[in-house]
Amino acid sequence: METLTETLTALGLLSLAPLLWKMRRAFRQTALAGASLWFALAWLTLVIVRVVTVGDAASTGTQSLAWYIAATLSLSPAIAVLGARWPTARVWNTFVVLPLLAVFLWPVAVGVLRGSRWEHWVLEEPMVLGYLLVLVMGTGNYVGSRWTLPAFVWGAAWLLIVPALCPAFARFVPDARMGRQLGTLLITLAGWSIDWSVWKVLPQSGTEIPLERVWSDFRDLFGVVWSRRVQERFNEQAQQERWNVRIGSNGFEDSAGRNWNSYPPSAVDLAAAETHVRWLLQKFVESDWIDCRMKGRI
């Protein structure tokens, strides 16, 4: 029965392949191209680990090692997003994402250099704590966006898998085999929820003002960190120029905090807002990306 469950979860992970293609399309003409490659690598590694460990004894150190490698690579996409800005995106991947992976994979490298026997491999407490910290950083970037539910589900999946690799934390989570089954199921659910709740509503059909659609899509793709920085810079400029336009927590609004759909901006303010948004987003997306969303296409 357990082998059947593991096989089904492996098939569930394989079913996410079309999502990666949709994600690649969504990331076109943006600085997120590198993140899409990390997503593909993390997914491929996870599928391989899930497939090759079906039916094996989950307590072996070799399996723990394989799942830890998959867990480590799963951090890379969200961390890559935090540096997704031209022209530094490639530098970020080289000098931040890769060193981060090297740090977390150091226990694996040490074992290889020492010729250790993987049957007795376990994860130490500091590495678990460091992993959880980076996991929170990555998933937290999407809390408050349309990606909120997938981010929580994704994070919960690895909370079931990684602590079980460390004897000190294992007593707080389900046993290793059950945790991996539940974890891979949650990862599959996270992917399906992205497909259902995000891609099917791009662009947002209920938005009346095209610039709102541009901002909403940018915020949801790049997350809280970058959208907050752009929001602050826009609002500073709007205040200096005395535009009756601001970007609030729910999108564009007038200086009194009233939503655009209820209190449409003047043609002058709308033109000024569009010009400045285009200027601010030029380090993140191409002008064609903005044009498509202004026209209601992706």
C-alpha positions as YAML, in Angstrom:
chain: A
units: angstrom
residues:
- id: 1
  name: MET
  ca: [0.00, 0.00, 0.00]
- id: 2
  name: GLU
  ca: [2.77, 2.43, 0.89]
- id: 3
  name: THR
  ca: [4.57, 1.65, -2.36]
- id: 4
  name: LEU
  ca: [1.37, 2.40, -4.27]
- id: 5
  name: THR
  ca: [1.00, 5.72, -2.45]
- id: 6
  name: GLU
  ca: [4.60, 6.66, -3.23]
- id: 7
  name: THR
  ca: [4.07, 5.77, -6.88]
- id: 8
  name: LEU
  ca: [0.96, 7.95, -7.05]
- id: 9
  name: THR
  ca: [2.81, 10.89, -5.49]
- id: 10
  name: ALA
  ca: [5.58, 10.44, -8.04]
- id: 11
  name: LEU
  ca: [2.99, 10.58, -10.83]
- id: 12
  name: GLY
  ca: [1.57, 13.70, -9.20]
- id: 13
  name: LEU
  ca: [4.95, 15.40, -9.42]
- id: 14
  name: LEU
  ca: [5.24, 14.39, -13.06]
- id: 15
  name: SER
  ca: [1.86, 16.01, -13.71]
- id: 16
  name: LEU
  ca: [3.43, 19.39, -12.91]
- id: 17
  name: ALA
  ca: [5.50, 19.35, -16.11]
- id: 18
  name: PRO
  ca: [2.93, 21.46, -18.07]
- id: 19
  name: LEU
  ca: [2.99, 24.01, -15.27]
- id: 20
  name: LEU
  ca: [6.71, 24.57, -15.80]
- id: 21
  name: TRP
  ca: [6.02, 25.38, -19.44]
- id: 22
  name: LYS
  ca: [3.32, 27.87, -18.45]
- id: 23
  name: MET
  ca: [5.69, 29.39, -15.93]
- id: 24
  name: ARG
  ca: [8.35, 29.76, -18.59]
- id: 25
  name: ARG
  ca: [5.85, 31.64, -20.74]
- id: 26
  name: ALA
  ca: [4.83, 33.88, -17.84]
- id: 27
  name: PHE
  ca: [8.48, 34.71, -17.13]
- id: 28
  name: ARG
  ca: [9.27, 35.66, -20.71]
- id: 29
  name: GLN
  ca: [10.46, 39.26, -21.18]
- id: 30
  name: THR
  ca: [11.20, 39.54, -17.47]
- id: 31
  name: ALA
  ca: [14.25, 39.29, -15.24]
- id: 32
  name: LEU
  ca: [12.79, 36.05, -13.85]
- id: 33
  name: ALA
  ca: [14.21, 33.89, -16.64]
- id: 34
  name: GLY
  ca: [16.92, 32.59, -14.31]
- id: 35
  name: ALA
  ca: [14.34, 31.70, -11.67]
- id: 36
  name: SER
  ca: [12.41, 29.61, -14.20]
- id: 37
  name: LEU
  ca: [15.55, 27.53, -14.82]
- id: 38
  name: TRP
  ca: [15.97, 26.98, -11.09]
- id: 39
  name: PHE
  ca: [12.33, 25.88, -10.90]
- id: 40
  name: ALA
  ca: [12.93, 23.32, -13.66]
- id: 41
  name: LEU
  ca: [16.09, 22.00, -11.99]
- id: 42
  name: ALA
  ca: [14.42, 21.72, -8.59]
- id: 43
  name: TRP
  ca: [11.42, 19.91, -10.08]
- id: 44
  name: LEU
  ca: [13.57, 17.49, -12.08]
- id: 45
  name: THR
  ca: [15.70, 16.65, -9.04]
- id: 46
  name: LEU
  ca: [12.62, 16.09, -6.89]
- id: 47
  name: VAL
  ca: [11.04, 13.80, -9.49]
- id: 48
  name: ILE
  ca: [14.21, 11.72, -9.77]
- id: 49
  name: VAL
  ca: [14.54, 11.40, -5.98]
- id: 50
  name: ARG
  ca: [10.88, 10.50, -5.57]
- id: 51
  name: VAL
  ca: [11.02, 7.87, -8.34]
- id: 52
  name: VAL
  ca: [14.24, 6.17, -7.25]
- id: 53
  name: THR
  ca: [13.15, 5.96, -3.61]
- id: 54
  name: VAL
  ca: [9.75, 4.37, -4.22]
- id: 55
  name: GLY
  ca: [9.46, 1.20, -2.15]
- id: 56
  name: ASP
  ca: [12.79, 1.57, -0.33]
- id: 57
  name: ALA
  ca: [13.29, 1.77, 3.42]
- id: 58
  name: ALA
  ca: [12.91, 5.44, 4.28]
- id: 59
  name: SER
  ca: [15.24, 5.30, 7.27]
- id: 60
  name: THR
  ca: [18.44, 4.78, 5.26]
- id: 61
  name: GLY
  ca: [21.01, 7.55, 5.24]
- id: 62
  name: THR
  ca: [21.30, 7.33, 1.45]
- id: 63
  name: GLN
  ca: [17.65, 8.25, 1.00]
- id: 64
  name: SER
  ca: [17.92, 11.03, 3.56]
- id: 65
  name: LEU
  ca: [20.86, 12.42, 1.62]
- id: 66
  name: ALA
  ca: [18.94, 12.31, -1.68]
- id: 67
  name: TRP
  ca: [15.93, 14.10, -0.19]
- id: 68
  name: TYR
  ca: [18.17, 16.71, 1.39]
- id: 69
  name: ILE
  ca: [19.72, 17.50, -2.00]
- id: 70
  name: ALA
  ca: [16.22, 17.88, -3.48]
- id: 71
  name: ALA
  ca: [15.18, 20.08, -0.56]
- id: 72
  name: THR
  ca: [18.24, 22.30, -0.96]
- id: 73
  name: LEU
  ca: [17.64, 22.84, -4.68]
- id: 74
  name: SER
  ca: [14.02, 23.71, -3.91]
- id: 75
  name: LEU
  ca: [15.27, 26.88, -2.19]
- id: 76
  name: SER
  ca: [16.91, 28.23, -5.32]
- id: 77
  name: PRO
  ca: [13.88, 29.52, -7.32]
- id: 78
  name: ALA
  ca: [12.48, 31.76, -4.60]
- id: 79
  name: ILE
  ca: [15.93, 33.10, -3.67]
- id: 80
  name: ALA
  ca: [16.66, 33.79, -7.35]
- id: 81
  name: VAL
  ca: [13.51, 35.95, -7.46]
- id: 82
  name: LEU
  ca: [14.93, 38.18, -4.71]
- id: 83
  name: GLY
  ca: [17.74, 39.22, -7.06]
- id: 84
  name: ALA
  ca: [15.73, 39.30, -10.29]
- id: 85
  name: ARG
  ca: [16.58, 42.74, -11.63]
- id: 86
  name: TRP
  ca: [18.54, 43.71, -14.71]
- id: 87
  name: PRO
  ca: [21.50, 43.89, -15.10]
- id: 88
  name: THR
  ca: [22.40, 42.19, -11.79]
- id: 89
  name: ALA
  ca: [20.22, 39.06, -12.10]
- id: 90
  name: ARG
  ca: [23.03, 36.91, -13.51]
- id: 91
  name: VAL
  ca: [25.46, 38.20, -10.89]
- id: 92
  name: TRP
  ca: [22.92, 37.38, -8.18]
- id: 93
  name: ASN
  ca: [22.60, 33.80, -9.39]
- id: 94
  name: THR
  ca: [26.38, 33.42, -9.54]
- id: 95
  name: PHE
  ca: [27.38, 35.08, -6.29]
- id: 96
  name: VAL
  ca: [24.32, 34.54, -4.09]
- id: 97
  name: VAL
  ca: [22.23, 31.56, -5.19]
- id: 98
  name: LEU
  ca: [25.13, 29.24, -6.03]
- id: 99
  name: PRO
  ca: [27.09, 30.03, -2.82]
- id: 100
  name: LEU
  ca: [23.90, 29.54, -0.81]
- id: 101
  name: LEU
  ca: [23.45, 26.10, -2.33]
- id: 102
  name: ALA
  ca: [27.13, 25.36, -1.69]
- id: 103
  name: VAL
  ca: [26.71, 26.18, 2.00]
- id: 104
  name: PHE
  ca: [23.73, 23.89, 2.41]
- id: 105
  name: LEU
  ca: [25.34, 21.12, 0.38]
- id: 106
  name: TRP
  ca: [28.58, 21.34, 2.34]
- id: 107
  name: PRO
  ca: [27.66, 18.34, 4.56]
- id: 108
  name: VAL
  ca: [27.27, 16.30, 1.37]
- id: 109
  name: ALA
  ca: [30.61, 17.50, 0.00]
- id: 110
  name: VAL
  ca: [32.40, 16.72, 3.26]
- id: 111
  name: GLY
  ca: [31.05, 13.20, 3.18]
- id: 112
  name: VAL
  ca: [32.25, 12.72, -0.39]
- id: 113
  name: LEU
  ca: [35.73, 14.02, 0.41]
- id: 114
  name: ARG
  ca: [36.00, 11.80, 3.48]
- id: 115
  name: GLY
  ca: [34.59, 8.75, 1.74]
- id: 116
  name: SER
  ca: [31.84, 8.47, 4.36]
- id: 117
  name: ARG
  ca: [29.27, 5.69, 4.34]
- id: 118
  name: TRP
  ca: [25.93, 7.29, 3.49]
- id: 119
  name: GLU
  ca: [23.96, 4.63, 5.38]
- id: 120
  name: HIS
  ca: [24.47, 6.58, 8.60]
- id: 121
  name: TRP
  ca: [24.08, 10.11, 7.23]
- id: 122
  name: VAL
  ca: [21.92, 12.51, 9.25]
- id: 123
  name: LEU
  ca: [21.38, 16.27, 9.11]
- id: 124
  name: GLU
  ca: [22.73, 18.44, 11.93]
- id: 125
  name: GLU
  ca: [20.58, 20.95, 13.83]
- id: 126
  name: PRO
  ca: [22.26, 24.18, 12.57]
- id: 127
  name: MET
  ca: [21.65, 23.17, 8.95]
- id: 128
  name: VAL
  ca: [17.97, 22.54, 9.67]
- id: 129
  name: LEU
  ca: [17.58, 25.94, 11.33]
- id: 130
  name: GLY
  ca: [19.39, 27.65, 8.46]
- id: 131
  name: TYR
  ca: [17.23, 25.84, 5.94]
- id: 132
  name: LEU
  ca: [14.02, 26.87, 7.68]
- id: 133
  name: LEU
  ca: [15.17, 30.50, 7.78]
- id: 134
  name: VAL
  ca: [15.84, 30.60, 4.03]
- id: 135
  name: LEU
  ca: [12.57, 28.76, 3.36]
- id: 136
  name: VAL
  ca: [10.64, 31.44, 5.26]
- id: 137
  name: MET
  ca: [12.46, 34.18, 3.35]
- id: 138
  name: GLY
  ca: [11.60, 32.66, 0.01]
- id: 139
  name: THR
  ca: [7.99, 31.73, 0.62]
- id: 140
  name: GLY
  ca: [7.27, 34.88, 2.64]
- id: 141
  name: ASN
  ca: [8.01, 37.00, -0.41]
- id: 142
  name: TYR
  ca: [4.69, 35.89, -1.89]
- id: 143
  name: VAL
  ca: [2.46, 36.24, 1.16]
- id: 144
  name: GLY
  ca: [-0.23, 38.76, 0.28]
- id: 145
  name: SER
  ca: [-0.18, 38.04, -3.45]
- id: 146
  name: ARG
  ca: [-2.17, 35.61, -5.58]
- id: 147
  name: TRP
  ca: [0.63, 33.17, -4.80]
- id: 148
  name: THR
  ca: [-0.13, 33.17, -1.05]
- id: 149
  name: LEU
  ca: [-1.81, 29.76, -0.92]
- id: 150
  name: PRO
  ca: [0.77, 27.98, -3.11]
- id: 151
  name: ALA
  ca: [3.58, 29.57, -1.07]
- id: 152
  name: PHE
  ca: [2.14, 28.31, 2.23]
- id: 153
  name: VAL
  ca: [1.50, 24.83, 0.83]
- id: 154
  name: TRP
  ca: [5.00, 24.66, -0.68]
- id: 155
  name: GLY
  ca: [6.59, 25.74, 2.60]
- id: 156
  name: ALA
  ca: [4.51, 23.26, 4.59]
- id: 157
  name: ALA
  ca: [5.65, 20.45, 2.31]
- id: 158
  name: TRP
  ca: [9.32, 20.99, 3.12]
- id: 159
  name: LEU
  ca: [8.54, 21.46, 6.80]
- id: 160
  name: LEU
  ca: [7.31, 17.88, 6.73]
- id: 161
  name: ILE
  ca: [10.35, 16.56, 4.87]
- id: 162
  name: VAL
  ca: [13.49, 18.36, 6.07]
- id: 163
  name: PRO
  ca: [13.18, 18.28, 9.91]
- id: 164
  name: ALA
  ca: [12.66, 14.51, 9.72]
- id: 165
  name: LEU
  ca: [16.24, 14.22, 8.44]
- id: 166
  name: CYS
  ca: [17.58, 15.45, 11.80]
- id: 167
  name: PRO
  ca: [17.16, 13.26, 14.92]
- id: 168
  name: ALA
  ca: [16.72, 16.34, 17.14]
- id: 169
  name: PHE
  ca: [13.73, 17.59, 15.13]
- id: 170
  name: ALA
  ca: [12.31, 14.28, 13.93]
- id: 171
  name: ARG
  ca: [10.09, 13.84, 16.98]
- id: 172
  name: PHE
  ca: [8.15, 17.01, 16.10]
- id: 173
  name: VAL
  ca: [7.08, 15.84, 12.62]
- id: 174
  name: PRO
  ca: [5.64, 12.66, 11.08]
- id: 175
  name: ASP
  ca: [8.08, 9.82, 10.45]
- id: 176
  name: ALA
  ca: [10.34, 10.21, 7.43]
- id: 177
  name: ARG
  ca: [8.38, 8.04, 5.02]
- id: 178
  name: MET
  ca: [5.01, 9.56, 5.89]
- id: 179
  name: GLY
  ca: [6.49, 13.06, 5.78]
- id: 180
  name: ARG
  ca: [7.82, 12.48, 2.27]
- id: 181
  name: GLN
  ca: [4.50, 11.15, 1.07]
- id: 182
  name: LEU
  ca: [2.58, 14.09, 2.53]
- id: 183
  name: GLY
  ca: [5.26, 16.53, 1.40]
- id: 184
  name: THR
  ca: [5.22, 15.43, -2.23]
- id: 185
  name: LEU
  ca: [1.42, 15.51, -2.18]
- id: 186
  name: LEU
  ca: [1.49, 19.11, -0.90]
- id: 187
  name: ILE
  ca: [4.04, 20.11, -3.54]
- id: 188
  name: THR
  ca: [1.73, 18.72, -6.21]
- id: 189
  name: LEU
  ca: [-1.22, 20.57, -4.69]
- id: 190
  name: ALA
  ca: [0.82, 23.78, -4.62]
- id: 191
  name: GLY
  ca: [1.51, 23.42, -8.33]
- id: 192
  name: TRP
  ca: [-2.10, 22.72, -9.18]
- id: 193
  name: SER
  ca: [-3.27, 25.68, -7.09]
- id: 194
  name: ILE
  ca: [-0.89, 27.93, -9.03]
- id: 195
  name: ASP
  ca: [-2.38, 26.67, -12.28]
- id: 196
  name: TRP
  ca: [-5.92, 27.21, -11.04]
- id: 197
  name: SER
  ca: [-5.66, 30.44, -9.08]
- id: 198
  name: VAL
  ca: [-2.94, 32.31, -10.94]
- id: 199
  name: TRP
  ca: [-2.49, 31.48, -14.60]
- id: 200
  name: LYS
  ca: [-6.21, 31.20, -15.35]
- id: 201
  name: VAL
  ca: [-6.76, 34.79, -14.19]
- id: 202
  name: LEU
  ca: [-3.87, 36.45, -16.02]
- id: 203
  name: PRO
  ca: [-4.69, 39.14, -16.98]
- id: 204
  name: GLN
  ca: [-7.32, 40.03, -14.42]
- id: 205
  name: SER
  ca: [-10.64, 40.31, -16.15]
- id: 206
  name: GLY
  ca: [-12.20, 42.53, -13.50]
- id: 207
  name: THR
  ca: [-9.68, 45.35, -13.81]
- id: 208
  name: GLU
  ca: [-11.02, 48.41, -15.60]
- id: 209
  name: ILE
  ca: [-7.82, 50.44, -15.83]
- id: 210
  name: PRO
  ca: [-5.01, 48.70, -17.74]
- id: 211
  name: LEU
  ca: [-2.25, 50.12, -15.55]
- id: 212
  name: GLU
  ca: [-3.82, 48.31, -12.59]
- id: 213
  name: ARG
  ca: [-3.33, 45.06, -14.48]
- id: 214
  name: VAL
  ca: [0.34, 45.84, -15.06]
- id: 215
  name: TRP
  ca: [0.93, 46.52, -11.39]
- id: 216
  name: SER
  ca: [-1.02, 43.48, -10.22]
- id: 217
  name: ASP
  ca: [0.89, 41.11, -12.50]
- id: 218
  name: PHE
  ca: [4.24, 42.61, -11.55]
- id: 219
  name: ARG
  ca: [3.49, 42.33, -7.85]
- id: 220
  name: ASP
  ca: [2.34, 38.73, -8.13]
- id: 221
  name: LEU
  ca: [5.30, 37.60, -10.24]
- id: 222
  name: PHE
  ca: [8.08, 39.38, -8.34]
- id: 223
  name: GLY
  ca: [6.62, 39.24, -4.84]
- id: 224
  name: VAL
  ca: [6.48, 41.60, -1.89]
- id: 225
  name: VAL
  ca: [10.15, 42.61, -1.72]
- id: 226
  name: TRP
  ca: [10.47, 44.14, -5.17]
- id: 227
  name: SER
  ca: [6.90, 45.45, -5.37]
- id: 228
  name: ARG
  ca: [7.31, 47.27, -2.07]
- id: 229
  name: ARG
  ca: [10.49, 48.96, -3.27]
- id: 230
  name: VAL
  ca: [8.84, 50.03, -6.52]
- id: 231
  name: GLN
  ca: [5.77, 51.21, -4.59]
- id: 232
  name: GLU
  ca: [7.85, 53.37, -2.28]
- id: 233
  name: ARG
  ca: [9.77, 54.98, -5.15]
- id: 234
  name: PHE
  ca: [6.58, 55.65, -7.08]
- id: 235
  name: ASN
  ca: [4.83, 57.23, -4.11]
- id: 236
  name: GLU
  ca: [7.84, 59.43, -3.33]
- id: 237
  name: GLN
  ca: [7.87, 60.75, -6.89]
- id: 238
  name: ALA
  ca: [4.08, 61.19, -6.90]
- id: 239
  name: GLN
  ca: [4.26, 63.24, -3.71]
- id: 240
  name: GLN
  ca: [7.06, 65.43, -5.05]
- id: 241
  name: GLU
  ca: [5.23, 66.05, -8.33]
- id: 242
  name: ARG
  ca: [1.88, 66.50, -6.54]
- id: 243
  name: TRP
  ca: [0.11, 63.86, -8.58]
- id: 244
  name: ASN
  ca: [-3.24, 62.71, -7.29]
- id: 245
  name: VAL
  ca: [-2.02, 59.12, -7.60]
- id: 246
  name: ARG
  ca: [-0.55, 56.64, -5.13]
- id: 247
  name: ILE
  ca: [0.08, 52.90, -4.99]
- id: 248
  name: GLY
  ca: [-1.54, 51.40, -1.92]
- id: 249
  name: SER
  ca: [-1.76, 47.90, -0.53]
- id: 250
  name: ASN
  ca: [-4.64, 47.10, -2.90]
- id: 251
  name: GLY
  ca: [-3.25, 48.80, -5.99]
- id: 252
  name: PHE
  ca: [-3.55, 52.28, -7.43]
- id: 253
  name: GLU
  ca: [-5.54, 54.88, -5.54]
- id: 254
  name: ASP
  ca: [-5.83, 58.64, -5.29]
- id: 255
  name: SER
  ca: [-3.99, 60.70, -2.67]
- id: 256
  name: ALA
  ca: [-6.96, 60.27, -0.30]
- id: 257
  name: GLY
  ca: [-6.65, 56.49, -0.47]
- id: 258
  name: ARG
  ca: [-9.70, 55.91, -2.67]
- id: 259
  name: ASN
  ca: [-9.57, 53.10, -5.22]
- id: 260
  name: TRP
  ca: [-9.22, 54.02, -8.90]
- id: 261
  name: ASN
  ca: [-12.25, 51.98, -9.95]
- id: 262
  name: SER
  ca: [-14.44, 54.12, -7.68]
- id: 263
  name: TYR
  ca: [-12.62, 57.40, -8.28]
- id: 264
  name: PRO
  ca: [-10.94, 57.27, -11.71]
- id: 265
  name: PRO
  ca: [-7.83, 59.45, -12.12]
- id: 266
  name: SER
  ca: [-7.62, 62.39, -14.49]
- id: 267
  name: ALA
  ca: [-6.04, 61.87, -17.89]
- id: 268
  name: VAL
  ca: [-3.01, 63.89, -16.77]
- id: 269
  name: ASP
  ca: [-2.45, 61.85, -13.62]
- id: 270
  name: LEU
  ca: [-3.00, 58.59, -15.48]
- id: 271
  name: ALA
  ca: [-0.44, 59.50, -18.14]
- id: 272
  name: ALA
  ca: [2.08, 60.58, -15.50]
- id: 273
  name: ALA
  ca: [1.54, 57.37, -13.56]
- id: 274
  name: GLU
  ca: [2.00, 55.19, -16.63]
- id: 275
  name: THR
  ca: [5.19, 56.98, -17.65]
- id: 276
  name: HIS
  ca: [6.73, 56.60, -14.22]
- id: 277
  name: VAL
  ca: [5.65, 52.96, -13.84]
- id: 278
  name: ARG
  ca: [7.26, 52.16, -17.17]
- id: 279
  name: TRP
  ca: [10.46, 53.84, -16.04]
- id: 280
  name: LEU
  ca: [10.51, 52.02, -12.69]
- id: 281
  name: LEU
  ca: [9.79, 48.60, -14.21]
- id: 282
  name: GLN
  ca: [12.40, 48.80, -16.97]
- id: 283
  name: LYS
  ca: [14.88, 46.90, -14.77]
- id: 284
  name: PHE
  ca: [12.40, 44.07, -14.28]
- id: 285
  name: VAL
  ca: [10.38, 43.64, -17.46]
- id: 286
  name: GLU
  ca: [10.60, 44.60, -21.11]
- id: 287
  name: SER
  ca: [8.35, 47.29, -22.54]
- id: 288
  name: ASP
  ca: [6.50, 44.68, -24.61]
- id: 289
  name: TRP
  ca: [5.55, 42.90, -21.39]
- id: 290
  name: ILE
  ca: [3.87, 46.08, -20.19]
- id: 291
  name: ASP
  ca: [2.25, 46.74, -23.58]
- id: 292
  name: CYS
  ca: [0.67, 43.28, -23.64]
- id: 293
  name: ARG
  ca: [-0.91, 43.78, -20.24]
- id: 294
  name: MET
  ca: [-2.08, 47.26, -21.11]
- id: 295
  name: LYS
  ca: [-3.92, 45.66, -24.05]
- id: 296
  name: GLY
  ca: [-5.31, 42.84, -21.96]
- id: 297
  name: ARG
  ca: [-3.00, 40.13, -23.36]
- id: 298
  name: ILE
  ca: [-0.12, 38.05, -21.97]
...
